[in-house]
Amino acid sequence: MSESLSEFSLGKRIQPKGMIQKVGVVGCGAVGQEITRTISEYGIDVIFLDTSEERVQEIYQQLGEQLDDVINHWGLTPGEKRAIMSRIKGTTRFADLADCDIVIESISSRKRGTSIEFRREIFRQVESVVRRDAIIASNIATLMISDLAEVLQYPDRALGIHFILPIYKTHVVEVVRGIRSSEEAFQQVVKFAGMINKRIITLNESPGNISTRMMVTTVNEACEILMEGVASVKDIDLAVKESTGHLYGPFEMADRIGLDKVLKYMENLYQEFGEKKYMPSPIIKRLVRAGYLGKHVNRGFYNYLSGKPQDQTVSCAVIK
């Protein structure tokens, strides 16, 4: 009897273990797909979970097309593509995550608010099937990992792992410790980050972390410059890229993330901090109302053809 009680002890700590062999990704939208691809490219098995078998097949096709695009730019061989895809499996069942060493929640909710209850339910379902020593993480942008972890029986296993876009080009991840995150869990995430060639930025909990708070304020300031008629969308993006060395300008980045998601981030941060710098620009609101949601719908600050920006869409009529 004492052995049974010991096995389920709430005080039992995560024991150090070996290399990460399998990672689960719950929610495989645009960001989830980048996470899945990146992990698989470094030789780790990945199982992604999404809403239906039809959606799973669609994700397989999208991942294959993305890798084909890399091949067309001489960044990959067909053999390497086959190896990457062979390590990726899709499912609709939480039970299939049972042997994962880390499970990362990466749902792509475009609804207003934080979707905190939905994410908590995902955490509950993941914990019900994984081992005690498995890490449960969230690719959080404006949430607190402690608020998600409070529904877990073992909250010491939870951390925030925020991948910074574009994931395949950036070499850092923001790792957020919750109030009860253990050192063992943190060290497992450090090991995992090293395996996928990412450096750790360790953060204390704060909504928006570093990257999201900086991103939304930069986008807001770019919108202010645009509304003042100082320069065009294209020239503002060019000025920021050339002067800072960023891969994308603020409008290009907003389009890649999705303007509806950027609006949600701004609203969440404004609600949290009450500071004007986080208040969504009228341009962002107008574009979202018009359905100009960014690259994934081929229309945002720019028009897109085959995923490539063609020309800017924001006119004086939208601005004024």
C-alpha positions in Angstrom: 0.0 0.0 0.0 2.8 2.5 0.9 4.3 1.9 -2.6 1.0 2.8 -4.3 0.7 6.0 -2.2 4.3 6.9 -3.0 3.7 6.4 -6.7 0.8 8.9 -6.8 2.3 11.4 -4.2 1.6 15.0 -5.1 5.1 15.8 -3.8 6.8 13.5 -6.2 9.3 15.5 -8.3 10.1 15.1 -12.0 13.2 12.8 -12.2 16.0 13.8 -14.6 15.9 11.8 -17.8 17.6 11.4 -21.2 17.2 13.0 -24.6 13.9 14.2 -25.9 12.6 11.6 -28.3 9.0 12.6 -29.0 7.1 15.9 -28.9 3.4 16.5 -29.1 1.9 19.6 -30.6 -1.8 20.4 -29.9 -3.2 22.7 -32.5 -1.5 22.7 -35.9 -2.4 26.0 -37.5 0.3 28.1 -39.2 2.4 28.5 -36.0 1.8 24.9 -35.0 3.0 23.7 -38.4 6.2 25.8 -38.1 6.8 24.3 -34.7 6.2 20.8 -36.0 8.5 21.2 -39.0 11.3 22.7 -36.9 11.3 19.9 -34.4 11.1 17.2 -37.0 14.0 18.8 -39.0 16.2 18.1 -36.0 15.5 14.4 -35.9 12.8 14.3 -33.2 9.5 12.5 -33.7 6.5 14.8 -33.6 2.8 14.0 -33.3 0.4 16.8 -33.9 -3.3 16.8 -32.7 -6.0 18.7 -34.5 -9.8 18.7 -34.7 -10.7 16.2 -37.4 -9.3 13.6 -39.8 -10.0 16.0 -42.7 -8.0 18.7 -40.9 -5.1 16.2 -40.2 -4.9 15.3 -43.9 -5.0 19.0 -44.8 -2.1 19.7 -42.5 0.0 16.9 -44.0 -0.6 18.5 -47.4 0.3 21.9 -46.2 3.5 20.7 -44.5 4.5 18.9 -47.7 3.9 22.0 -49.8 6.0 24.1 -47.4 8.9 21.7 -47.7 8.5 21.6 -51.5 8.9 25.4 -51.4 12.2 25.0 -49.5 13.3 22.4 -52.0 12.6 24.8 -54.8 14.9 27.3 -53.1 17.7 24.8 -52.8 17.3 24.6 -49.0 16.4 20.9 -48.9 16.6 17.7 -50.9 13.6 15.4 -51.7 15.3 12.7 -49.5 15.5 15.1 -46.6 11.8 16.0 -47.1 10.8 12.3 -46.9 12.8 11.9 -43.7 11.2 15.0 -42.1 7.7 13.9 -43.1 8.3 10.3 -41.9 8.9 11.7 -38.4 5.6 13.6 -38.3 2.3 11.9 -37.4 -1.2 13.4 -37.0 -4.0 12.4 -34.8 -7.3 13.5 -33.3 -7.0 11.5 -30.1 -5.3 12.8 -26.9 -4.5 9.2 -26.0 -1.9 9.1 -28.9 0.2 11.7 -27.0 0.8 9.2 -24.2 4.5 8.5 -24.9 5.5 12.2 -25.6 8.3 13.7 -23.5 7.0 17.2 -24.1 3.5 18.4 -25.3 3.2 21.9 -26.5 -0.3 23.6 -26.7 -0.3 25.8 -29.8 -4.0 26.4 -30.6 -4.7 29.1 -33.1 -7.8 30.7 -31.7 -8.9 33.8 -33.6 -11.7 34.6 -31.2 -11.6 37.7 -28.9 -10.1 37.2 -25.5 -7.5 34.7 -24.2 -9.3 31.4 -24.7 -8.0 30.5 -21.3 -10.7 28.0 -20.4 -10.2 26.1 -23.7 -6.4 26.0 -23.1 -7.0 24.8 -19.5 -9.1 22.0 -20.8 -6.3 21.0 -23.2 -3.9 20.9 -20.3 -6.3 18.7 -18.3 -6.7 16.3 -21.2 -3.0 16.1 -21.9 -2.1 15.4 -18.3 -4.7 12.6 -18.2 -2.7 10.6 -20.8 1.0 11.5 -20.4 3.6 10.2 -18.0 4.3 11.9 -14.7 7.7 13.1 -16.1 6.3 14.6 -19.3 6.5 18.4 -19.7 3.2 20.2 -20.5 3.9 23.6 -22.2 2.1 26.3 -24.0 3.3 28.6 -26.9 1.8 31.5 -24.9 1.9 35.1 -26.1 -0.3 37.1 -23.7 -1.3 34.5 -21.1 0.4 33.6 -17.8 1.5 29.9 -17.6 0.6 29.8 -13.9 -3.1 30.5 -14.9 -3.0 27.4 -17.1 -1.0 25.2 -14.8 -3.4 25.7 -11.9 -5.7 23.0 -13.3 -2.9 20.4 -13.3 -2.4 17.8 -10.7 1.3 18.4 -11.1 1.7 22.1 -12.0 5.5 21.8 -11.5 5.7 20.2 -15.0 4.2 23.3 -16.8 6.2 26.0 -18.6 5.7 28.5 -21.3 7.7 28.0 -24.5 7.1 30.9 -26.9 8.5 30.4 -30.3 9.3 33.7 -32.1 8.2 34.1 -35.7 9.5 33.2 -38.2 10.5 30.1 -36.2 12.7 28.6 -38.9 14.9 31.7 -39.0 15.0 32.9 -35.4 17.4 31.1 -33.0 15.8 31.9 -29.6 12.7 30.8 -27.6 11.2 32.6 -24.7 10.8 30.1 -21.8 8.5 31.3 -19.0 8.6 29.7 -15.5 5.3 29.6 -13.7 5.1 30.1 -9.9 5.3 26.3 -9.4 7.5 25.3 -12.4 10.3 22.9 -11.2 14.0 23.2 -11.9 13.8 19.7 -13.4 11.1 20.7 -15.9 13.1 23.8 -16.8 16.3 21.9 -17.5 14.3 19.5 -19.7 13.1 22.4 -21.8 16.7 23.8 -21.9 17.8 20.4 -23.2 15.0 20.4 -25.8 15.8 23.9 -27.0 19.4 22.9 -27.5 18.4 19.9 -29.6 16.5 22.1 -32.0 19.2 24.8 -32.2 17.4 27.4 -30.1 18.9 29.6 -27.3 16.8 30.1 -24.2 15.6 33.5 -23.1 14.4 32.9 -19.5 11.5 35.1 -18.4 9.6 35.8 -15.3 5.9 35.7 -15.9 4.5 38.8 -17.6 1.7 38.9 -20.2 3.2 39.4 -23.7 6.7 38.3 -22.7 9.3 40.4 -24.5 8.6 39.7 -28.2 4.9 40.2 -28.2 5.0 43.4 -26.2 7.6 44.8 -28.5 5.9 43.7 -31.6 2.5 45.2 -30.9 3.9 48.6 -29.8 6.1 48.7 -33.0 3.0 47.9 -35.2 1.0 50.5 -33.4 3.7 53.1 -33.9 4.1 52.1 -37.6 0.3 52.6 -38.0 0.6 56.1 -36.4 3.3 57.1 -38.8 1.1 55.8 -41.7 -1.9 57.7 -40.5 0.2 60.9 -40.3 1.0 60.5 -44.0 4.8 60.4 -43.3 5.5 57.4 -45.5 3.8 54.4 -47.3 3.4 50.9 -45.8 6.3 49.6 -48.1 8.7 52.4 -47.2 8.0 52.1 -43.4 8.7 48.4 -43.6 11.9 49.0 -45.6 13.1 51.7 -43.2 12.6 49.4 -40.1 14.3 46.4 -41.8 17.3 48.4 -43.0 17.8 50.3 -39.8 17.3 47.4 -37.3 18.3 44.3 -39.3 14.9 42.8 -38.7 13.8 40.1 -41.1 10.4 41.7 -41.6 9.0 45.2 -41.2 6.1 45.8 -38.8 3.4 45.5 -41.4 4.9 42.4 -43.0 5.2 40.8 -39.5 1.6 41.8 -38.7 0.4 40.2 -41.9 2.4 37.0 -41.2 1.0 36.7 -37.7 -2.6 37.6 -38.8 -4.1 41.0 -38.1 -7.0 39.4 -36.2 -4.5 37.8 -33.8 -2.5 41.0 -33.5 -5.7 42.8 -32.6 -6.4 40.1 -30.0 -2.9 40.5 -28.5 -3.3 44.3 -28.3 -6.7 44.0 -26.7 -5.4 41.5 -24.1 -2.4 43.6 -23.3 -4.4 46.8 -23.1 -6.8 45.0 -20.7 -4.0 43.8 -18.6 -1.9 46.9 -18.4 -4.3 49.7 -19.3 -1.5 51.6 -21.2 -2.3 53.5 -24.4 0.7 52.1 -26.2 -1.2 48.7 -26.3 -4.5 50.2 -27.5 -5.2 48.8 -31.0 -4.7 51.3 -33.9 -7.9 52.2 -35.8 -6.2 50.9 -38.9 -5.8 47.4 -37.4 -9.5 47.4 -36.4 -10.7 48.6 -39.9 -8.6 46.0 -41.7 -10.0 43.2 -39.5 -13.6 44.4 -40.0 -13.0 44.4 -43.8 -11.6 40.8 -43.6 -8.1 41.9 -44.5 -6.6 39.5 -42.0 -3.1 39.1 -43.5 -1.0 36.6 -45.4 -3.2 33.5 -44.6 -6.1 35.1 -46.6 -3.8 36.8 -49.2 -4.9 40.3 -48.1 -3.7 42.4 -45.2 -1.5 45.5 -45.3 -0.3 43.8 -48.6 -1.9 41.8 -51.3 -0.3 38.3 -51.6 0.1 36.0 -54.6 1.4 32.4 -53.8 2.4 33.7 -50.4 4.5 36.6 -51.7 3.6 40.2 -51.1 2.8 42.0 -54.3 1.6 45.5 -53.4 0.1 47.4 -50.4 -3.6 47.4 -50.0 -4.0 50.1 -47.4 -5.4 53.2 -49.1 -6.3 56.7 -47.9 -9.9 55.5 -47.7 -8.9 52.9 -45.1 -6.6 55.2 -43.2 -9.0 58.2 -42.9 
